[in-house]
Amino acid sequence: MSSRAEVVVVGAGLAGLSAATRLSEAGIDVRVFEAGGHAGGRLATERIDGFVVDRGFQVLNTGYPRAADLDLDALEMGWFERGAVVRVDGTAHRVVDPRQRPTGVVGTATAPIGSLRDKAALAGFSLRAGYSPVGRLLAAQERTAEQALRRAGIGETALERFFRPFLAGVLLEDELATSSRYLDLLWRSFVRGGIGLPAAGMQAVGEQLAGRLGADRVLLHTCVRAIAPGTVVTDSGRWDTDAVVVATDPDTAARLLPDVEASAPRRVTTHFHVLPTSPWDAPLIVLGQPGGRLVNSVVLSDAQPRYSPDGRALVASSTLSPAREDEVRAEVAAAHGVAPSDLDHLTTVTVIGAQPTAVPPLQLRRPVDLGDGVYVCGDHRDTPSIQGAMASGARTARAVLRALRPSDDRRAS
C-alpha cells in the first residue's frame, strides 16, 4: 500500500524538525519518519536511578541565533556560570566572566593561566569575536584555531591550561585543528549567550519542536529503506510525496543519497558519577589538566538541580578517548577535590559519530537542494552544532517552499 504527504522528512533530529515545523506553519502537509524511538536525534536523555542522564555532556547555548526558535521558558532552563575552573598544583582557580560575576575579577586576574598580557589578549579576543559583525569574522584570513589563538596573543600557558581543554570539550578534538572561522562563531556564542540545561534533559529540545507538529505527523520507529524523487520506501510501505528531505545522521544520509559526502568522525566518552553533595558553590566547568585524560568535568546538578532526584550531585566527566571508568576515577576525584571512594559510578556513555569536523576550509551553507525534489539538511551542511543543525533545517524549509509555493510570498524565517 502507498500513502501520500506533500513533504516527507527523514529523521527527527533538530535539523529535520526545524525544517518540518517551518513547512507545517506554511501550510504544507508534512510527515517526519524517525527510525529511533524519540524525537531529537543525538539529543537523547534517559533516567537512571532517578538521575537525568543525557547522551554525553551536552548543553544548550542561547548565543546560537537559532535558539530564538525555542521556548526557553517552557524548557525550565538551569544555567552554568560563564567561565571555568583551572586546577594547577592541586589548587582550584576560577576564570570567570566579569560581566556576570564582578567579584571574580581579582581571582581571574591572578589565575595562573599566563601573564596579564595573556589575559588582556583573551579579553581582546573575546571582544572581537563577540561584537564584530559576522561578515567581518567570516572575511578574516582562515587559519586553524591554534594558529588564530597564537596570532591573537594567547601565550603557551593560557593555551594549554585554559583554551585547549575548554575548546576540546566543544570541538571534540584537542589539536585545535578546527577552522578559525568556526572558532570565531563559536566564541561569539559564548560571549553573547548563556549555557544551560532543560529541566527534563536535552531531549526536551527536540520534543518541544516535535510537539508543534503533533504525534500524528512524527512517526517513530519508522525506518526508511530507500528514497527516490517523489517516493519514500519504509518498512511499512511506500509514500508518494512532492519533496523528500533527508535529515538523518551523516552516515545514513550518505547511504540514502550516494552523491552526498557526509561523516561525523568525532567521538566522546562521558562518565557519570554521583557525589553525596557538590564540592562547589557555583555551577562552573572544571577543565582537564595538560597530560591528563579528562577534557572536562562538571557537576550538572549545580546548574540544573532537577537532574538529581534527591539533592545528591550528578557529575559528568568527558574524555576524547574511550577510557574506562577506573582509568579516570582518580582524575575525576582530583578535579573536584574529593576522594576517589566518594564517587559512585552511575554509567558511562560513548558517543560514536558525535559530530562532523569543521577544519579549514570551513564549508558554511553547503547546498541543501539536490534537485528533483530531494533535499538534505543536518549539521554537516553548516557547522557541527545545534545551531548548524537548526540553521540548515531552516534553509531547507525555505528551499522547499520556493519549489512548492513559487507564487507564495511567505517564506520560512
PyMOL commands that set and color helices and strands:
alter all, ss='L'
color gray80, all
select helices_A, chain A and resi 14-25+65-69+72-75+102-110+116-131+134-139+145-151+156-171+180-192+203-211+250-256+300-303+305-307+325-336+340-342+379-381+386-404
alter helices_A, ss='H'
color red, helices_A
select strands_A, chain A and resi 2-10+30-33+45-48+51-54+60-61+78-79+83-88+91-96+195-197+218-219+224-228+231-234+237-246+266-275+285-287+294-299+313-319+344-355+369-371+374-376
alter strands_A, ss='S'
color yellow, strands_A
deselect
rebuild
show_as cartoon
